[in-house]
Amino acid sequence: MPDPQSPAPRRTPLAAVHEALGAAMTDFAGWLMPLRYRSETAEHVAVRTAAGLFDLSHMGEVLVTGADAGAALDYALTGQASAIAPGRARYTMICAPDGGVIDDLIVYRLAAAEFLIVANAANTAAVVAELTERASGFAAAVADRTDGYALIAVQGPSAAAILGPLTADDLTGLRYYSSREATVAGRRALVARTGYTGEDGFEIFVAPRDAIPLWDALTEAGQGSGLRPAGLAARDSLRLEAGMPLYGNELSREVTPFDAGLGRVVRLDKPGDFVGRAALARRAAAGPSRVLTGLIGQTRRVPRHGYQVLWNGEPCGVVTSGAHSPTLGKPIAMAYLSPGAAESARAAQEAGQGRLAVDIRGSAEPAMLAPLPFYRRPD
Amino acid sequence: MSVPEELYYTAEHEWISISDTVARVGITDYAQRALGDVVYVSVPAVGTKVTAGDPCGEVESTKSVSDIFSPADGEVIEVNPEIDDDPGLVNSDPYGAGWLFKIALDSADDVPPGLLTAAEYQALTQEQGQE
């Protein structure tokens, strides 16, 4: 039922294109987004075998500029932004003073004094507010530029072959987690070799007015290569197979990066203080209070977000994300387990005794521990 | 969206096709579209007594899981043998090859009570579609 209290969701510059394609649209973090066009499974498979085209214009873009921009971000984030070379990018997080995750981010260093930060749509306002406050003592300006960008991703093994002919600029030399300015289909763009699917691919930032022409040019360039538009449903199952966390599922203010197995993003070795340092240093020393674990369901029923994980019939953790994996043909999930249960379950599994299960609506369905990621692209 | 005239419907988005005292049951085109790709279907075993309006199985899609409610009182006499291996039939042919189970109806009345006609169901989905 419509909620009279909630405002109408925002439309990306491509919303009319999705509607014309017959997409099932959904309100995601206050944005009207394509959930799927036809079959989300076919979209998922296209990204694994050919390529998928995604509208990610709901993502937040925050520009941090100024002589002290790097120093300000070193203080504001868990990573060392000042050590990123211009043209390179880094996955990082912004944490609260208690170490809880406010958001996970990609930081692109565009120039010596210019950083582009991509935040999750639901967290963009919080990220902008925190960065603004944390940068206040520095010669650095923080600007929410979400409305200034459309973001289109081409992801999959054919992505480079589809995008290449649309630009005279060299993209083959563009390394993973790098970005460069380029002219794509006649439009000025920032092209980054990043993604959230576990495949090779590109994320292309353009002015909103250029979004539809770029989408159309990519669609045409992908004809014959198996390119398909892909929605949020496929994006979610792709990132889950790739073992990538989703804010609101694996990440929240209640967990630290260490809980999520992402302690590597916390650069305790960087000089100077940063927000959350003391709490995160304590957490690093003490070890995590829970362990993010991969699970493969041994029946057809799918573990879902919030379901309990059982060890010998006793609750030992909770599922954060679960889906039927099109690539594995089985249910997969990520779950937070207590470290003791995770260790016991691993030992038992190695001895051929699986006693791990997920409580799926009252029925204990057997599950096996599995290393993350579930899927790694072939080299 | 397809709503065949000759079928009856429930507000829970099942369809029922009645022939004498036997009814075939499935989920509607509207339901399969809302669910997305179906990955698993649990149907009641042959011999199960089912009661109109009570949950008797579930349809699991990539994103969600929904109960199947029996549209009528009766006993399950057959389940679709294809649906376990190929749950995607629910998406590709919801009124045909994607049928779920058959029940022997308890009542000899023409039509079990509480069902919707195609026109009534169409009106219901149009209301629900206006979000």
Interface residues (C-beta under 8 A of the other chain):
Chain A: M1 P2 A24 L35 R36 S39 E40 T41 A233 D236 S237 R300 R301 V302 R304 A323 H324 R361
Chain B: R33 G36 D37 V39 Y40 S42 E58 E60 T62 K63 V65 G88 N91 Q130 E131
